[in-house]
């Protein structure tokens, strides 16, 4: 009847909880000294499991903030309540707890199941109810046992088969189908669903892997069929027109012969009267000789000038050209291909007329206004010298000459002559060097970078995408680098022209191939490497050893294609090694460099033998001239006269009246005397420290110049408007999508590893209610971060060279980066789903699937951005090592219990800390009030707060965004172009 006088007031409950939150010794479970229990007064109610009353005469307000006096009528604590040691009142056990009366264990003297002892010497003191509902901060709560249901704090009912009960449930829950729930089960076994998902996802991955290539192949076959039909139609039309033209020419010849015969037989008057009749007779006879089908076919084509069936063979007919379909009027693929192949057949006919030098061909070429002319670039250089910074070493020296439009120039010389350096100097990309002399573009002192949109550079290495076909490589560069105003049909025409001129028709739909997957041959790959620059219709084309590794026939085929480009006014210069005599004669100009970057000859190819014969160097029979000259420069062969190879650059300077450097004047005297004595060069020696300092300075200057080159902004003088960034982004997106589809096996392997990781970690890491399943989430953060970072490295690590080449040609770096990141968003969305489909059903965490997916989604987005930084800035091996170490180390730092100093601040600023906090908060929110209250100490120990869930996710997303900005900055800053 005095229950109300025994219940704790708000003031006493506050003392209880405050005492345990603020205590230092976690092993002590009693309340500190207070008004009713202190060192001077200790009533029986202060003992654990006992409580006292305030007395019936005293009125108690349960909400009072002042602790009342309780020291009357002390008795054991009632069932369903707990009475802590140090307080003389009773606190109700919350719903979900099980607080029965304790029973005395005669052997140990302990009140089971609570573990407190009866005070010694007090025989009338018995066991009461609980002494602590939960030792706050410890986790030894008196909850209803897992697998049992407690409708009240004094009754417990075990779960039957087919049902389960978690400690945060207030009711029994029926198990799902295909799950196992034995009696007294706290969680249902969802492994069957996990196995079903493994089968479904694995089957789906196998279907995607096997069908992705098939889908692309089917699409390519359909395009090839349309292209072949268009080519066949264009050839048949051209042949028909050719036969019709031949018939017309034959008719004219016969007509002229008959007229001459008649004029010799009859008088001029009679022949004039009968001329009309004879002409009509000849025309009818000619028409009968021709085929009626051929006549009808050609006349139908001629009567429909708006059709796309080819061109009119009658040269000089401006009406047909006036009404011919333009590229902008073509929309379907068939129309575009017919237009392109029709134009190609027209060009072949014009080349044939030009080669035969027919009168009609000359007139047509002179009056044809449809031929597009390219801008002309003339490069002149005078006293061009490059000196390595910090070392005062000459890479090029006193090089003077000119590269003319419409001519093909060959640069040759022994190893170390500076041939590639010469090309880099012309392109304005020589870094780490001090340049003296002048380079004039079209007679003006302008940078060649102002014309980079119409300047092509073919690197020595075959920088071609191996997982794209030949046509796809060429098409992408044509789309991104040709003028945005050029119609699509004209771009297709350019691509088809390059494919035909390079002899790549047979392999146009074949993959270029990689080291792991064989594709086209090495010679074909070289030609594709050159074709990538030819499709952008350059005005200046620089090639670095394009024939290296090619046989003689392939080299001649490539050089013939380049000569066709030169006929259109393209300025072509290339470095070449050991050309055959036939190839050597195909060059217009010849540049021969000696070691040290000195010019030995620069002029027309047909005059090179004449010049060297004049100085006493005659080429032996059956020896190619450049090979003989290079052997002399290497010192392998000595000239027949008293000449040394060191004199050859000086002789060229004297021959052209160029100034001779002061340190080479001794060679001039040697030439005047005719002596063959070698001049002793004074070499300045440096100490080890001096050489080391020079190397450091040279390395620093090199990187400084590279960064400066990447950020150098030059005005555009090329008069070509490239496609917008948005359009280039679309082209990049299509290319990357095809590459990812062809790499579907790698994508499937990544997903399969995530499936296995989710199943294994979900099985190993069991849910712990006291720690909110932090062990399983720790494994999850490490596994997902590591696997996703390693797979994200492939986005930028594998095609660094391709990016350097494309960005140097003016293609947008932003479009490249965004396209890669857009495709990686697909993995960012899919990979958390794949991992959770296993982990969630094998681990059965308290939080919902949606909450776990959102956290993993933000985590994967964050680590993908960090992987971009590693992939762009570091070498592939170093990037992989960082991708393994960073997630593991940061997760260990974030989950360390006792953090001090720098480790404490580092743990707060690393992404595993935010991911762990979001996971645990999502789990903690599934516990209702009193259950969550018991975990407050666990949350406080890790510095987690329930209100920080959105903040943690925001920090993960913000880190991912900032990482991408940093990665893009590194991409455009430190990548050598």
Secondary structure as the mmCIF struct_conf table of DSSP 4:
data_model
#
loop_
_struct_conf.conf_type_id
_struct_conf.id
_struct_conf.beg_label_comp_id
_struct_conf.beg_label_asym_id
_struct_conf.beg_label_seq_id
_struct_conf.end_label_comp_id
_struct_conf.end_label_asym_id
_struct_conf.end_label_seq_id
HELX_RH_AL_P HELX_RH_AL_P1 UNK A 3 UNK A 6
STRN STRN1 UNK A 7 UNK A 7
HELX_RH_AL_P HELX_RH_AL_P2 UNK A 10 UNK A 22
BEND BEND1 UNK A 24 UNK A 24
TURN_TY1_P TURN_TY1_P1 UNK A 26 UNK A 27
BEND BEND2 UNK A 30 UNK A 30
BEND BEND3 UNK A 35 UNK A 36
STRN STRN2 UNK A 37 UNK A 37
BEND BEND4 UNK A 38 UNK A 40
STRN STRN3 UNK A 42 UNK A 42
HELX_RH_3T_P HELX_RH_3T_P1 UNK A 44 UNK A 46
BEND BEND5 UNK A 47 UNK A 47
TURN_TY1_P TURN_TY1_P2 UNK A 48 UNK A 49
STRN STRN4 UNK A 50 UNK A 53
TURN_TY1_P TURN_TY1_P3 UNK A 56 UNK A 57
BEND BEND6 UNK A 58 UNK A 58
TURN_TY1_P TURN_TY1_P4 UNK A 62 UNK A 63
BEND BEND7 UNK A 65 UNK A 66
HELX_LH_PP_P HELX_LH_PP_P1 UNK A 67 UNK A 69
STRN STRN5 UNK A 72 UNK A 76
HELX_LH_PP_P HELX_LH_PP_P2 UNK A 77 UNK A 78
TURN_TY1_P TURN_TY1_P5 UNK A 79 UNK A 80
STRN STRN6 UNK A 81 UNK A 82
TURN_TY1_P TURN_TY1_P6 UNK A 85 UNK A 86
BEND BEND8 UNK A 89 UNK A 89
STRN STRN7 UNK A 90 UNK A 90
STRN STRN8 UNK A 91 UNK A 92
HELX_LH_PP_P HELX_LH_PP_P3 UNK A 93 UNK A 94
TURN_TY1_P TURN_TY1_P7 UNK A 95 UNK A 96
STRN STRN9 UNK A 97 UNK A 97
HELX_LH_PP_P HELX_LH_PP_P4 UNK A 100 UNK A 102
STRN STRN10 UNK A 103 UNK A 104
TURN_TY1_P TURN_TY1_P8 UNK A 106 UNK A 108
STRN STRN11 UNK A 110 UNK A 112
TURN_TY1_P TURN_TY1_P9 UNK A 113 UNK A 115
STRN STRN12 UNK A 116 UNK A 117
HELX_LH_PP_P HELX_LH_PP_P5 UNK A 118 UNK A 119
TURN_TY1_P TURN_TY1_P10 UNK A 120 UNK A 121
TURN_TY1_P TURN_TY1_P11 UNK A 123 UNK A 124
BEND BEND9 UNK A 129 UNK A 129
STRN STRN13 UNK A 130 UNK A 130
BEND BEND10 UNK A 131 UNK A 131
BEND BEND11 UNK A 133 UNK A 133
TURN_TY1_P TURN_TY1_P12 UNK A 136 UNK A 138
STRN STRN14 UNK A 143 UNK A 143
HELX_LH_PP_P HELX_LH_PP_P6 UNK A 144 UNK A 145
TURN_TY1_P TURN_TY1_P13 UNK A 146 UNK A 147
STRN STRN15 UNK A 148 UNK A 152
TURN_TY1_P TURN_TY1_P14 UNK A 153 UNK A 154
STRN STRN16 UNK A 155 UNK A 158
TURN_TY1_P TURN_TY1_P15 UNK A 161 UNK A 162
STRN STRN17 UNK A 163 UNK A 164
TURN_TY1_P TURN_TY1_P16 UNK A 167 UNK A 168
BEND BEND12 UNK A 170 UNK A 171
STRN STRN18 UNK A 173 UNK A 174
HELX_LH_PP_P HELX_LH_PP_P7 UNK A 175 UNK A 176
TURN_TY1_P TURN_TY1_P17 UNK A 177 UNK A 178
STRN STRN19 UNK A 180 UNK A 180
TURN_TY1_P TURN_TY1_P18 UNK A 183 UNK A 184
BEND BEND13 UNK A 186 UNK A 187
STRN STRN20 UNK A 189 UNK A 189
HELX_RH_AL_P HELX_RH_AL_P3 UNK A 191 UNK A 265
BEND BEND14 UNK A 266 UNK A 266
HELX_RH_AL_P HELX_RH_AL_P4 UNK A 268 UNK A 289
BEND BEND15 UNK A 290 UNK A 290
HELX_RH_AL_P HELX_RH_AL_P5 UNK A 292 UNK A 303
TURN_TY1_P TURN_TY1_P19 UNK A 305 UNK A 306
BEND BEND16 UNK A 307 UNK A 309
BEND BEND17 UNK A 314 UNK A 314
TURN_TY1_P TURN_TY1_P20 UNK A 315 UNK A 316
HELX_RH_AL_P HELX_RH_AL_P6 UNK A 318 UNK A 323
BEND BEND18 UNK A 324 UNK A 324
HELX_LH_PP_P HELX_LH_PP_P8 UNK A 325 UNK A 326
HELX_RH_3T_P HELX_RH_3T_P2 UNK A 327 UNK A 329
BEND BEND19 UNK A 332 UNK A 332
HELX_RH_AL_P HELX_RH_AL_P7 UNK A 333 UNK A 356
TURN_TY1_P TURN_TY1_P21 UNK A 357 UNK A 357
HELX_RH_AL_P HELX_RH_AL_P8 UNK A 359 UNK A 367
HELX_LH_PP_P HELX_LH_PP_P9 UNK A 371 UNK A 376
STRN STRN21 UNK A 379 UNK A 388
TURN_TY1_P TURN_TY1_P22 UNK A 389 UNK A 392
STRN STRN22 UNK A 393 UNK A 403
TURN_TY1_P TURN_TY1_P23 UNK A 405 UNK A 406
STRN STRN23 UNK A 408 UNK A 413
BEND BEND20 UNK A 414 UNK A 414
TURN_TY1_P TURN_TY1_P24 UNK A 415 UNK A 416
BEND BEND21 UNK A 417 UNK A 417
HELX_RH_AL_P HELX_RH_AL_P9 UNK A 419 UNK A 426
TURN_TY1_P TURN_TY1_P25 UNK A 427 UNK A 428
BEND BEND22 UNK A 432 UNK A 432
STRN STRN24 UNK A 433 UNK A 441
TURN_TY1_P TURN_TY1_P26 UNK A 442 UNK A 443
STRN STRN25 UNK A 444 UNK A 444
HELX_RH_3T_P HELX_RH_3T_P3 UNK A 448 UNK A 454
STRN STRN26 UNK A 455 UNK A 458
BEND BEND23 UNK A 460 UNK A 461
TURN_TY1_P TURN_TY1_P27 UNK A 466 UNK A 467
BEND BEND24 UNK A 468 UNK A 468
STRN STRN27 UNK A 469 UNK A 469
HELX_RH_AL_P HELX_RH_AL_P10 UNK A 470 UNK A 481
BEND BEND25 UNK A 482 UNK A 482
TURN_TY1_P TURN_TY1_P28 UNK A 484 UNK A 485
BEND BEND26 UNK A 486 UNK A 486
HELX_RH_AL_P HELX_RH_AL_P11 UNK A 488 UNK A 501
TURN_TY1_P TURN_TY1_P29 UNK A 502 UNK A 503
HELX_RH_3T_P HELX_RH_3T_P4 UNK A 505 UNK A 507
TURN_TY1_P TURN_TY1_P30 UNK A 508 UNK A 509
BEND BEND27 UNK A 510 UNK A 510
STRN STRN28 UNK A 511 UNK A 511
BEND BEND28 UNK A 515 UNK A 517
BEND BEND29 UNK A 520 UNK A 520
HELX_RH_AL_P HELX_RH_AL_P12 UNK A 522 UNK A 534
TURN_TY1_P TURN_TY1_P31 UNK A 535 UNK A 536
BEND BEND30 UNK A 539 UNK A 539
STRN STRN29 UNK A 540 UNK A 544
BEND BEND31 UNK A 545 UNK A 545
TURN_TY1_P TURN_TY1_P32 UNK A 546 UNK A 549
HELX_RH_AL_P HELX_RH_AL_P13 UNK A 552 UNK A 567
TURN_TY1_P TURN_TY1_P33 UNK A 568 UNK A 569
STRN STRN30 UNK A 571 UNK A 575
BEND BEND32 UNK A 577 UNK A 578
HELX_RH_AL_P HELX_RH_AL_P14 UNK A 581 UNK A 586
BEND BEND33 UNK A 588 UNK A 588
STRN STRN31 UNK A 589 UNK A 594
TURN_TY1_P TURN_TY1_P34 UNK A 595 UNK A 597
STRN STRN32 UNK A 598 UNK A 604
HELX_RH_3T_P HELX_RH_3T_P5 UNK A 605 UNK A 607
HELX_RH_AL_P HELX_RH_AL_P15 UNK A 608 UNK A 614
TURN_TY1_P TURN_TY1_P35 UNK A 615 UNK A 616
HELX_LH_PP_P HELX_LH_PP_P10 UNK A 619 UNK A 620
TURN_TY1_P TURN_TY1_P36 UNK A 621 UNK A 622
BEND BEND34 UNK A 623 UNK A 623
HELX_RH_AL_P HELX_RH_AL_P16 UNK A 625 UNK A 634
TURN_TY1_P TURN_TY1_P37 UNK A 635 UNK A 635
BEND BEND35 UNK A 636 UNK A 637
BEND BEND36 UNK A 640 UNK A 642
TURN_TY1_P TURN_TY1_P38 UNK A 645 UNK A 646
HELX_RH_AL_P HELX_RH_AL_P17 UNK A 647 UNK A 656
TURN_TY1_P TURN_TY1_P39 UNK A 657 UNK A 657
HELX_LH_PP_P HELX_LH_PP_P11 UNK A 658 UNK A 661
HELX_RH_3T_P HELX_RH_3T_P6 UNK A 662 UNK A 664
HELX_RH_AL_P HELX_RH_AL_P18 UNK A 665 UNK A 673
TURN_TY1_P TURN_TY1_P40 UNK A 674 UNK A 674
HELX_LH_PP_P HELX_LH_PP_P12 UNK A 677 UNK A 682
HELX_RH_AL_P HELX_RH_AL_P19 UNK A 688 UNK A 711
BEND BEND37 UNK A 718 UNK A 718
HELX_LH_PP_P HELX_LH_PP_P13 UNK A 722 UNK A 724
HELX_RH_AL_P HELX_RH_AL_P20 UNK A 725 UNK A 742
TURN_TY1_P TURN_TY1_P41 UNK A 743 UNK A 743
HELX_RH_AL_P HELX_RH_AL_P21 UNK A 744 UNK A 764
BEND BEND38 UNK A 765 UNK A 765
TURN_TY1_P TURN_TY1_P42 UNK A 769 UNK A 773
HELX_RH_AL_P HELX_RH_AL_P22 UNK A 774 UNK A 792
TURN_TY1_P TURN_TY1_P43 UNK A 793 UNK A 793
HELX_RH_AL_P HELX_RH_AL_P23 UNK A 794 UNK A 797
TURN_TY1_P TURN_TY1_P44 UNK A 798 UNK A 799
HELX_RH_AL_P HELX_RH_AL_P24 UNK A 800 UNK A 808
TURN_TY1_P TURN_TY1_P45 UNK A 809 UNK A 810
HELX_RH_AL_P HELX_RH_AL_P25 UNK A 813 UNK A 843
BEND BEND39 UNK A 846 UNK A 847
HELX_RH_AL_P HELX_RH_AL_P26 UNK A 849 UNK A 873
BEND BEND40 UNK A 874 UNK A 874
HELX_RH_AL_P HELX_RH_AL_P27 UNK A 876 UNK A 894
TURN_TY1_P TURN_TY1_P46 UNK A 895 UNK A 895
BEND BEND41 UNK A 897 UNK A 898
HELX_RH_AL_P HELX_RH_AL_P28 UNK A 901 UNK A 908
TURN_TY1_P TURN_TY1_P47 UNK A 909 UNK A 909
BEND BEND42 UNK A 910 UNK A 910
HELX_RH_AL_P HELX_RH_AL_P29 UNK A 911 UNK A 924
TURN_TY1_P TURN_TY1_P48 UNK A 925 UNK A 926
BEND BEND43 UNK A 927 UNK A 927
HELX_RH_AL_P HELX_RH_AL_P30 UNK A 929 UNK A 934
TURN_TY1_P TURN_TY1_P49 UNK A 935 UNK A 935
HELX_RH_AL_P HELX_RH_AL_P31 UNK A 936 UNK A 941
TURN_TY1_P TURN_TY1_P50 UNK A 942 UNK A 943
HELX_RH_3T_P HELX_RH_3T_P7 UNK A 946 UNK A 948
HELX_RH_AL_P HELX_RH_AL_P32 UNK A 949 UNK A 974
BEND BEND44 UNK A 975 UNK A 975
#
